[in-house]
Amino acid sequence: MLFHTPEFALVLLVAMVGFSLTRGEIRKGVLVAASLVFYAFGGLFDTALFVVLIVAVYYLAQDLAENPSRRKLALILALLFGNLALFKYGDFLWSNLSVVLGLRDLLLADPRPSFWLPLGISFYTFQMAAYVIDIYRGVIVPEKKFLTFALFIMFFGQLVAGPIMRARDFLPQLQKFLTLRYDDLRAGAYLIMRGLIKKIIIADRLAILVDARFGEWAHLDHASAWVALYFFAFQVYFDFSGYTDMGVGLGRLFGLRLAPNFNTPYLAANVAEFWRRWHITLSTWLRDYLYIPLGGNRCSTGRRNLNLFLTMLLGGLWHGAAWTFVLWGAFQGVWLVLYRLWSENVMRRYPVLSVPRWVNVLLTFHVQCISYVFFRAESLLAAWAMLRSVLDFSQVATWNTQIAYVAIVAMLFLLHLGEKYVDDNHRLLLARWHGVPAPLRGMAYALVMFFLVLSFRPAQPFIYFRF
């Protein structure tokens, strides 16, 4: 179920009415029921699998806390990641194993098993894994109330595509009596409207241009390929950050604070900063539960660089079961390692080589765009063909036909800058907005709704739903 559909609007309305008419633990029950209905639209088997995992992790985590052992932790993680590996990577592993065995004239038994991707499996797997790891480390204690634990995992505002909430941040909120406040309702409505604008007016419009260009990957010239990457960069950002805005806004409607997931990432001046500003909850998860356990920075430079590379390689594979995502993760890993080496061995010794921040921002953005060749391409063949066009600087003259599109890209970047200004000055701007006469504010809201309706087409899935 998508946030921008009539079905979800109905579920949300019923949930808000039920929430407002109840008190105490019953409010949590209302939200759990709404979340079950929300998830059930993805499939009854997916829902049954999800519920079984929630029940299993709830009881296994209790036992882990009472009698902690590495073996018990390993068994729980094997259950979670084994489930993820089967459904998300089963087909990928089967296909590649078939190729390897075929080279030795061996064949896998028929019929080929059928695998599918349960909705949100990557996100809820990471959330539950962090929960049990934190229990084992002694960071948190297991939640005793099953209803509270279930809501922690399956609240519909963050269930399908994050943010990946940590127990130490989210459970304390759910352990209190949930309340309704006018300020929360107002903030939630603002965030939901902002997310809808990003998704419907910007991302879905860009999707039309992106799909058309990537569909013609074999015939793109140099400039057309670059414009396709520019458009996709902003499409995936506004699509995913729009989802996050709506998810965080939905949490605020019920008095819950979900973690921010984006901080204008295309204004980052290097790749390390980019990953501190893009999909923040995934980046911090990879840091805390993968990079640091591998050794982090507490080792030799060579081992640290390997840890960085492996973390980003697995982060790429998390995004999808395809070699294109493996290469995208490897690209990010190599880039991070090279940046670390450059900053430590060159910039630290020769600070005179430093350039203005805006130059680094543009360089970082363009390198990130190149990496999107692997992120967006449907196959390795398409990725290599497009990469050749992107790097074919002998076709500079082709930019003459793309001037209008470059102007659109410039406007999107200005919009990104404007988003940062709004976020940095939110309280001041809100106070000024409330000073505007009510009729004018009403006209502005009506105008936004008009553009949302005008831009609407059959609800398009969010890009990160397939992860």
HUZI-V974778 format. One record per pair of residues at least 24 apart in sequence whose C-alpha atoms are under 6 Angstrom apart, sorted by the first residue. I is the first residue (numbers start at 1). GAP is how many residues later the second one is. Records with the same first field share a line. If there is no record, write none. Layout:
I = GAP  GAP
//
This chain:
1 = 40
24 = 153
32 = 119
35 = 120  121
46 = 72
61 = 71
62 = 80
87 = 28  29  30
88 = 29
89 = 232
92 = 229
120 = 40  41
127 = 37
131 = 36
157 = 90  93  94
158 = 89
163 = 118
164 = 117
179 = 76
184 = 68  69
185 = 68
188 = 61  62  64  65
191 = 54  55  58
192 = 54  57
195 = 47  50  51
198 = 40  44
199 = 40  43
201 = 254
203 = 32  35  36
206 = 29
217 = 169
221 = 168
222 = 167  168  173
223 = 175  176
225 = 165
226 = 164
229 = 140
266 = 99
267 = 94
268 = 93
269 = 91  92
270 = 94
305 = 32
309 = 24
319 = 148
320 = 147
324 = 50
325 = 50
328 = 46
//
